[in-house]
Amino acid sequence: MKFWRNRYNADYDYLTARGGGGYKHSLLELWAKLGLDYFLKKIRFLHEFFERNGRNKLRDSGCDCGNIYGFTPHKAFTLAEVLITLGIIGIVAAMTLPSVIGNAQKEATAAKVHKFYNTINNALQLAIVEHGDVENWMGEPKDLTYEENLEFLQRYFLKHIKINRFDKCKPNNNSNAVCFYLTSGGMVAFKYDINGGDFTYYVNGRYERGPRNEFWFQFNKIDGMTDDGVVIHNTLNRKITVEPYTFGWDGKNETLNTSERGCAGENPLYCTKILQLNNWKFPKDYAW
């Protein structure tokens, strides 16, 4: 231990000369008291010393350095090697994490939309058992008021769905739609007009438009119609179930994105249909 004793005495004398002595410190405390620069300087010195002389030479000289101050020296990575490795890991993570997070968000969103589809249709089938054929639920087609929409919902749907509350959607825009909030998460806007019923499911529970959050469904909808008044008999327009919104769709897959109500446009009403046709998974070209 002569090597360490000599090192300690030299460093203690240096500290005393700077006015920092007065009591005995451990060697590490002594170096820390002398300041960070001095401490790092000593660490570099020890590193160079061990590299130059090696543990075997120290042992041959009579120094028992196998367990100095509670640790055993081993070969290890240098600081530069560790920093380079961490840098590479950081770069790879920065490149891959957004994709991983995005895919997880898509899967979670698709699962929630599919769950709502099952939930609303289970409620509809229970209502059919109780009230008969859906097409007989309404009289002459017309735009319902908020109160009429609420009464319709309560009679046929809400009694079969677990919700936290309901209120008037977008009151500042004079909307007649009823919004109800599912206990499982999400907000649903419902209105019934002259063309039939619309359910709009907002995944995050707030009225935020866009193909990530807004998913439209239709209920007992009339067949679509062209601008010239020609009826489009859409075989996908099932009236006995709540289905993804396809009102006015010409049946061509490409127009689910490119038409006026296409998912890639400013009024993305057909997004849910794209999801359904892809087995309730977002396709790679989805306008996410």
BELTANOR-V641049 format. One record per residue. RES is the residue in three letters. BURIAL is I if it has 16 or more other ideal C-beta (glycine too) atoms within 10 Angstrom, else O. D_LAST is the distance of its C-alpha to the last C-alpha in Angstrom with 2 decimals. Layout:
# BELTANOR-V641049
res=(RES;RES)
burial=(BURIAL;BURIAL)
d_last=(D_LAST;D_LAST)
This chain:
# BELTANOR-V641049
res=(MET;LYS;PHE;TRP;ARG;ASN;ARG;TYR;ASN;ALA;ASP;TYR;ASP;TYR;LEU;THR;ALA;ARG;GLY;GLY;GLY;GLY;TYR;LYS;HIS;SER;LEU;LEU;GLU;LEU;TRP;ALA;LYS;LEU;GLY;LEU;ASP;TYR;PHE;LEU;LYS;LYS;ILE;ARG;PHE;LEU;HIS;GLU;PHE;PHE;GLU;ARG;ASN;GLY;ARG;ASN;LYS;LEU;ARG;ASP;SER;GLY;CYS;ASP;CYS;GLY;ASN;ILE;TYR;GLY;PHE;THR;PRO;HIS;LYS;ALA;PHE;THR;LEU;ALA;GLU;VAL;LEU;ILE;THR;LEU;GLY;ILE;ILE;GLY;ILE;VAL;ALA;ALA;MET;THR;LEU;PRO;SER;VAL;ILE;GLY;ASN;ALA;GLN;LYS;GLU;ALA;THR;ALA;ALA;LYS;VAL;HIS;LYS;PHE;TYR;ASN;THR;ILE;ASN;ASN;ALA;LEU;GLN;LEU;ALA;ILE;VAL;GLU;HIS;GLY;ASP;VAL;GLU;ASN;TRP;MET;GLY;GLU;PRO;LYS;ASP;LEU;THR;TYR;GLU;GLU;ASN;LEU;GLU;PHE;LEU;GLN;ARG;TYR;PHE;LEU;LYS;HIS;ILE;LYS;ILE;ASN;ARG;PHE;ASP;LYS;CYS;LYS;PRO;ASN;ASN;ASN;SER;ASN;ALA;VAL;CYS;PHE;TYR;LEU;THR;SER;GLY;GLY;MET;VAL;ALA;PHE;LYS;TYR;ASP;ILE;ASN;GLY;GLY;ASP;PHE;THR;TYR;TYR;VAL;ASN;GLY;ARG;TYR;GLU;ARG;GLY;PRO;ARG;ASN;GLU;PHE;TRP;PHE;GLN;PHE;ASN;LYS;ILE;ASP;GLY;MET;THR;ASP;ASP;GLY;VAL;VAL;ILE;HIS;ASN;THR;LEU;ASN;ARG;LYS;ILE;THR;VAL;GLU;PRO;TYR;THR;PHE;GLY;TRP;ASP;GLY;LYS;ASN;GLU;THR;LEU;ASN;THR;SER;GLU;ARG;GLY;CYS;ALA;GLY;GLU;ASN;PRO;LEU;TYR;CYS;THR;LYS;ILE;LEU;GLN;LEU;ASN;ASN;TRP;LYS;PHE;PRO;LYS;ASP;TYR;ALA;TRP)
burial=(O;O;O;O;O;O;I;I;O;O;I;I;O;O;I;O;O;O;O;O;O;O;O;O;I;O;I;O;O;I;I;O;O;I;O;O;O;I;O;O;O;I;O;O;O;O;O;O;O;O;O;O;O;O;O;O;O;I;O;O;O;O;I;O;I;O;O;I;O;O;O;O;O;O;O;O;O;O;O;O;O;O;O;O;O;O;O;O;O;O;O;O;O;O;O;O;O;O;O;O;O;O;O;O;O;O;O;O;I;I;O;I;I;I;I;I;I;O;I;I;I;O;I;I;O;O;I;O;O;O;O;O;O;I;O;O;I;O;O;O;O;O;O;I;O;I;O;O;I;I;O;I;I;O;O;I;I;I;O;O;I;O;O;O;O;I;O;O;I;O;O;O;O;O;I;I;I;I;I;I;I;I;O;O;O;I;I;I;I;I;I;I;O;O;I;I;I;I;I;I;I;I;I;O;O;O;I;O;O;O;I;I;I;I;I;I;I;I;I;I;I;O;I;I;O;O;O;O;O;O;O;O;O;I;O;O;I;O;I;O;I;I;I;I;I;I;I;I;I;O;O;O;O;O;O;I;I;O;I;O;I;I;I;I;O;O;O;I;I;I;I;I;I;I;I;I;O;O;O;O;O;I;O;O;O;I;O;I)
d_last=(68.03;70.11;67.15;65.07;68.12;68.84;65.23;65.28;68.60;67.56;64.34;66.18;68.82;66.16;64.60;68.07;68.86;65.80;67.04;64.58;67.00;69.05;67.91;66.77;63.05;61.32;60.41;56.66;57.47;59.82;57.25;54.67;57.30;58.02;54.47;51.15;52.28;55.47;53.65;51.28;54.27;56.03;53.04;52.92;56.66;56.46;53.71;55.87;58.95;57.59;56.16;59.51;61.87;59.96;60.60;63.44;65.43;65.04;66.23;69.19;70.14;70.49;67.30;65.56;62.00;60.31;59.09;59.33;58.16;56.39;54.17;54.71;53.65;51.46;49.80;46.22;43.43;44.09;42.03;40.72;39.59;37.80;36.01;34.97;33.62;31.67;30.29;29.11;27.51;25.74;24.42;23.19;21.56;19.83;18.46;17.41;16.60;13.16;12.14;14.15;12.87;9.14;10.39;12.63;10.26;8.38;12.00;13.31;11.04;11.78;15.37;15.73;14.69;17.06;19.67;19.69;20.12;23.10;24.45;24.64;26.16;28.67;29.73;30.05;32.28;34.49;34.84;35.82;38.52;39.82;39.53;39.50;37.55;34.42;35.56;38.66;36.96;36.78;39.61;39.27;35.62;35.03;32.74;33.32;34.03;32.41;35.49;35.38;31.71;32.59;35.67;33.81;31.23;34.05;36.15;33.72;30.71;31.04;34.15;32.21;29.20;29.40;28.28;29.11;29.72;28.92;29.23;28.73;25.22;24.92;28.71;28.72;27.26;29.94;27.56;29.38;26.53;27.19;24.74;25.48;24.22;24.08;26.00;23.35;20.78;18.65;19.94;20.65;21.81;24.34;26.40;28.71;29.72;31.70;28.97;28.45;26.37;22.76;21.07;17.84;16.48;14.97;13.94;15.12;18.24;17.90;17.42;14.18;12.37;8.74;6.31;6.04;9.80;11.52;12.68;15.75;18.79;22.11;25.65;28.82;27.27;29.51;28.64;26.73;28.73;28.56;29.50;33.00;33.35;33.15;31.89;29.11;30.14;26.90;27.86;24.55;25.54;27.27;29.18;30.41;27.09;24.02;21.37;17.83;18.26;19.61;22.15;23.05;21.06;23.21;22.31;20.74;17.50;16.52;16.95;14.32;11.97;14.74;17.07;17.73;15.88;13.16;9.52;8.89;11.79;13.11;14.16;11.40;14.00;13.45;10.15;12.55;14.64;12.16;11.80;15.60;16.47;14.76;16.96;14.59;12.22;8.70;9.69;9.15;8.26;5.53;3.81;0.00)
